[in-house]
Amino acid sequence: MENNWTQREASSPFAVVLLAAGKGTRMNSSLPKVMHSLGGQPMVSHILRTVETLSPDRIVVVIGPEMEDVAAAVAPHVTVVQTEQLGTGHAVIQARSALNDFKGDIVVLFADTPLITADTILALLSARANENSTSVAVLGFRLEDPTGYGRLFCDVNGELEKIIEDPDATESEREITLCNSGAMVFESGVLFGLLDNIGNDNAKGEYYLTDVISCARANGKSCIVLEAPADELHGINSRSDLGRAELIMQERLRSRAFSSGVTLQDPASTWMCADTRFGHDVTIEPNVFMGPGVIIGDRVLIRAFSHLEGVQIEAGAVIGPFARLRPGAVIGEGAKVGNFVEIKSATLEA
């Protein structure tokens, strides 16, 4: 079985600043927002894995105080702590000490936007690099109802002029459907100089990262927008946002399974994790749940209403229906697990 994640590389040096310090108040949880599960893994793990396929020169993760679990989840990457929650611009400034000597583009991403793809990040890097006069490239998307999102205001030439946060927008500005994803790429040497000049005169009294656009334009620098699909840039701020992201993630995982030679008899009722791995000619009947750590070999049949987690199933095995395989189970080649059987921490030979 092969890993189907495509390996990609950017052509010039770049670093990534990943913002993961948000408390996630609207999640109504004691768990940091970026540690909530998506596809069986913390959402921060998804965006980190995507970034890692691009082989950046550095990754710096900005976390909040007392977020040791987030630091552990992103290790061995460098973490810096935003001790006070003073806004997204203030959060990025915390990465300055880790990037003072870095020469190359700096990509700023948000850990609560975990569905962004490597191709889109590469396209954003290329958009800035291909326009020598461009200092900042911003990733945008369009929504019929953009309520809650910052709006990207472009001039008559299509250049980005400013980003207006929703609470600060006028009625006419709220009619703009081009939204800010938060993802940005900055020319080497520009980012922290711009951040040093932003203020907090806004509805929230925070230092917005978005204000760097107005600052850049005021200093004669060019800023552009690259548009990407809205589903990739779905931000997670609430439980309902997380639920929608899970649906998008499951559709991606099903598509990946189809491409690797898996038959899903009822795709909508088949649930899997980001680390689920399949061999060829696998058949999965309706209502099958696969939790973390499932490895399935060639020609395996998973019958309906089976629950798998932390299990390795060798070629030609038949599982279920109504089987439960728990962590540590190894099902040998050609073995059969019948109705209502539960196995944990055991090896079943043919």
C-alpha positions in Angstrom: 0.0 0.0 0.0 1.3 3.4 -0.9 0.9 6.8 0.6 -1.3 8.8 -1.8 -0.3 12.3 -0.6 1.5 14.0 -3.5 5.0 15.3 -2.7 5.5 18.9 -4.0 8.2 21.4 -3.6 8.4 25.2 -3.9 11.2 26.5 -6.2 12.6 29.3 -3.9 13.2 29.6 -0.2 10.1 30.3 1.9 9.1 30.0 5.6 5.6 29.5 7.1 4.1 31.2 10.1 1.1 29.2 11.3 -1.3 31.0 13.6 -2.7 28.5 16.2 -3.1 30.7 19.3 -6.9 31.1 19.2 -8.9 30.0 22.2 -11.9 29.1 20.1 -14.5 30.7 22.5 -17.4 29.8 20.2 -16.5 26.1 20.3 -17.6 26.1 24.0 -14.8 23.8 24.9 -11.8 23.6 27.2 -9.8 22.1 24.3 -7.8 24.6 22.2 -9.7 25.1 18.9 -7.0 23.7 16.7 -6.9 20.5 18.7 -10.5 19.6 17.8 -10.6 16.5 15.6 -11.1 16.6 11.9 -10.8 13.3 9.9 -9.6 11.6 13.1 -6.8 14.0 13.7 -6.4 17.5 15.3 -7.1 20.1 12.7 -3.7 21.7 13.2 -2.1 18.3 12.1 -3.9 18.6 8.7 -2.5 21.9 7.7 1.0 21.0 9.0 1.0 17.9 6.9 0.0 19.9 3.9 2.7 22.5 4.5 5.3 19.8 5.1 4.8 18.3 1.6 6.1 21.6 0.2 9.4 21.4 2.2 9.5 24.9 3.5 12.8 26.1 5.0 11.2 26.9 8.3 7.9 26.5 10.0 7.0 28.6 13.0 3.8 28.0 15.0 2.3 30.7 17.1 0.4 29.3 20.1 -1.3 30.7 23.2 -0.2 30.4 26.8 -0.7 27.0 28.5 -1.1 25.3 25.1 1.3 22.5 25.8 -0.9 20.0 23.9 -0.7 22.2 20.8 3.1 22.5 21.1 3.3 18.7 21.4 1.1 18.2 18.4 3.2 20.4 16.1 6.6 19.2 17.4 9.4 19.3 16.3 8.5 22.6 14.6 9.4 25.8 16.5 6.7 27.3 18.6 6.4 30.9 19.9 3.8 32.0 22.5 1.4 34.9 22.1 1.0 35.7 25.8 -1.7 38.4 25.1 -4.5 38.0 22.6 -4.1 41.4 20.9 -5.0 40.4 17.3 -3.7 38.5 14.3 -1.1 41.1 13.5 0.2 40.9 17.0 0.3 37.1 16.7 2.5 37.2 13.6 4.9 39.7 15.3 5.6 36.9 17.9 7.4 35.0 15.1 9.9 37.8 14.4 12.7 36.3 16.7 12.5 33.0 14.9 12.7 34.6 11.4 15.1 37.6 11.9 17.8 36.0 9.8 15.5 34.4 7.2 15.8 35.5 3.6 12.9 34.4 1.4 9.1 34.7 1.2 7.0 34.3 4.3 3.7 32.6 4.1 1.1 33.3 6.9 -1.5 30.6 7.4 -4.2 30.0 9.9 -4.5 26.6 11.7 -8.3 26.9 11.8 -8.4 26.8 8.0 -7.1 23.2 7.7 -8.6 22.3 4.3 -6.3 24.4 2.2 -4.3 22.3 -0.3 -0.6 22.3 -1.2 -1.4 23.3 -4.8 -3.2 26.4 -3.6 -0.3 27.4 -1.3 2.1 26.9 -4.2 -0.1 29.0 -6.5 -0.1 31.8 -4.0 3.7 31.7 -3.7 4.0 31.7 -7.5 1.6 34.6 -7.8 3.8 36.8 -5.7 7.0 35.6 -7.2 5.8 36.1 -10.8 5.0 39.7 -10.3 8.4 41.3 -9.3 6.7 44.5 -8.1 4.3 42.7 -5.8 5.1 42.7 -2.1 2.1 40.9 -0.8 -0.2 38.3 -2.3 -3.5 37.4 -0.5 -5.7 34.4 -1.0 -9.3 35.2 -1.5 -12.6 33.4 -2.2 -16.2 34.3 -3.1 -19.3 33.7 -1.1 -23.0 34.6 -1.9 -23.3 35.4 1.8 -20.0 36.8 3.0 -21.2 37.8 6.5 -18.5 37.6 9.1 -15.6 37.6 6.6 -13.2 40.4 5.9 -13.7 41.9 2.4 -11.0 42.4 -0.3 -11.4 45.8 -1.8 -9.6 46.1 -5.2 -9.0 49.3 -7.3 -10.0 49.7 -10.9 -6.9 47.9 -12.0 -7.7 44.8 -9.9 -4.9 45.5 -7.4 -5.8 44.9 -3.8 -6.2 48.2 -2.0 -7.3 47.3 1.5 -9.0 44.5 3.5 -12.0 45.6 5.5 -13.0 43.5 8.6 -16.7 42.8 8.8 -17.4 44.7 12.0 -15.7 47.8 10.5 -17.3 47.6 7.0 -19.9 50.1 5.7 -23.2 48.8 4.2 -21.8 49.2 0.7 -18.5 47.4 1.6 -20.5 44.5 3.0 -21.9 43.9 -0.5 -18.4 42.9 -1.7 -18.4 39.1 -2.1 -14.7 38.7 -2.5 -13.6 37.5 1.0 -10.3 37.3 2.8 -9.1 33.8 3.7 -6.3 35.0 6.0 -3.6 33.3 3.9 -0.9 35.7 2.7 2.6 35.7 1.2 5.0 38.5 1.9 8.2 39.5 0.0 11.3 39.0 2.0 12.1 41.9 4.4 8.6 43.5 4.1 6.4 41.7 6.6 7.7 42.9 10.0 8.3 46.4 8.8 4.6 46.7 7.8 3.5 45.1 11.1 5.4 47.7 13.0 3.3 50.4 11.5 -0.2 49.1 12.0 -2.5 50.4 14.8 -5.5 49.1 16.7 -8.1 51.8 15.9 -10.9 49.5 15.0 -14.1 48.0 16.4 -12.2 45.3 18.4 -9.2 47.4 19.4 -6.9 44.7 18.0 -3.8 44.8 15.7 -5.2 43.2 12.5 -2.9 41.5 10.1 -5.2 42.7 7.4 -4.1 46.3 8.0 -0.8 45.5 6.4 -2.4 45.9 3.0 -3.4 49.5 3.5 0.0 50.2 5.0 1.8 48.6 2.1 -0.2 50.6 -0.5 0.5 53.8 1.4 4.2 53.0 1.1 3.9 52.5 -2.7 3.9 48.7 -2.6 1.8 46.5 -4.8 -0.6 43.9 -3.5 -2.5 41.3 -5.4 -5.3 38.7 -4.9 -5.4 35.1 -5.9 -8.8 33.5 -5.8 -9.3 29.9 -4.7 -12.3 27.5 -4.1 -14.3 28.5 -1.0 -14.4 24.9 0.3 -10.6 25.0 0.7 -10.7 28.1 2.7 -13.5 27.2 5.1 -12.6 28.6 8.4 -13.6 26.8 11.6 -14.8 29.0 14.5 -17.8 26.9 15.8 -19.0 23.4 16.2 -21.2 23.9 13.1 -18.2 25.0 11.1 -16.3 21.9 12.3 -19.2 19.7 11.1 -19.2 21.3 7.7 -15.4 20.9 7.4 -15.8 17.2 8.4 -18.2 16.7 5.5 -15.7 18.3 3.1 -12.9 16.1 4.5 -14.9 12.9 4.2 -15.6 13.7 0.5 -11.9 14.1 -0.1 -11.1 10.9 1.7 -13.7 9.0 -0.3 -12.4 10.4 -3.6 -8.9 9.3 -2.5 -10.2 5.8 -1.7 -11.9 5.5 -5.1 -8.6 6.6 -6.9 -6.6 3.9 -5.0 -8.9 1.1 -6.1 -11.6 0.9 -3.4 -15.3 0.2 -4.0 -17.6 2.0 -1.6 -21.1 0.6 -2.0 -22.6 3.5 -0.2 -20.1 6.3 -0.1 -22.1 8.7 2.1 -22.4 6.1 4.9 -18.7 5.2 4.8 -16.6 7.1 7.4 -12.8 7.1 7.4 -9.8 9.0 8.9 -7.0 10.9 7.2 -4.6 8.1 8.0 -6.8 5.3 6.7 -4.8 3.2 4.2 -6.2 0.8 1.6 -4.7 -1.8 -0.8 -6.2 -2.5 -4.2 -9.6 -4.1 -4.9 -11.0 -3.5 -1.4 -14.8 -3.5 -1.1 -16.6 -1.7 1.7 -20.4 -2.3 2.2 -22.7 0.4 3.7 -22.4 1.9 7.2 -18.8 1.2 7.9 -16.8 3.4 10.4 -13.0 3.5 10.3 -11.3 5.3 13.1 -7.6 6.2 13.4 -4.9 3.7 12.6 -6.7 1.4 10.1 -4.6 -0.4 7.4 -6.5 -2.6 5.0 -4.7 -4.9 2.5 -5.6 -6.0 -1.0 -8.9 -7.8 -1.8 -10.4 -7.2 1.7 -14.1 -7.2 2.1 -15.6 -5.1 4.9 -19.2 -6.0 5.4 -21.9 -3.6 6.6 -22.1 -2.0 10.0 -18.5 -2.8 11.0 -16.4 -0.5 13.3 -12.6 -0.6 12.9 -10.0 1.3 14.8 -6.2 0.8 15.2 -6.3 -2.4 13.2 -4.3 -4.1 10.4 -6.2 -6.3 8.0 -4.1 -8.5 5.7 -5.0 -9.4 2.1 -8.1 -11.4 1.3 -9.7 -11.1 4.8 -13.5 -10.8 5.3 -14.8 -8.7 8.1 -18.4 -8.6 9.5 -21.1 -7.7 9.1 -21.5 -6.1 12.5 -17.9 -6.7 13.5 -15.9 -4.5 15.9 -12.1 -4.5 15.6 -10.4 -2.5 18.3 -6.8 -1.2 18.7 -4.1 -3.8 18.4 -6.0 -6.3 16.4 -4.2 -7.9 13.5 -6.3 -9.9 11.1 -4.2 -12.4 9.1 -4.3 -13.1 5.4 -7.5 -14.7 4.3 -9.0 -14.8 7.8 -12.7 -14.2 8.4 -14.3 -12.3 11.3 -18.1 -12.9 11.4 -21.2 -11.3 12.9 -21.0 -9.5 16.2 -17.4 -10.5 16.8 -15.2 -8.1 18.9 -11.4 -8.4 18.8 -8.8 -6.3 20.7 -5.0 -6.6 21.0 -5.0 -10.0 19.3 -3.8 -11.6 16.1 -6.2 -13.8 14.2 -4.5 -16.1 11.7 -6.2 -17.7 8.7 
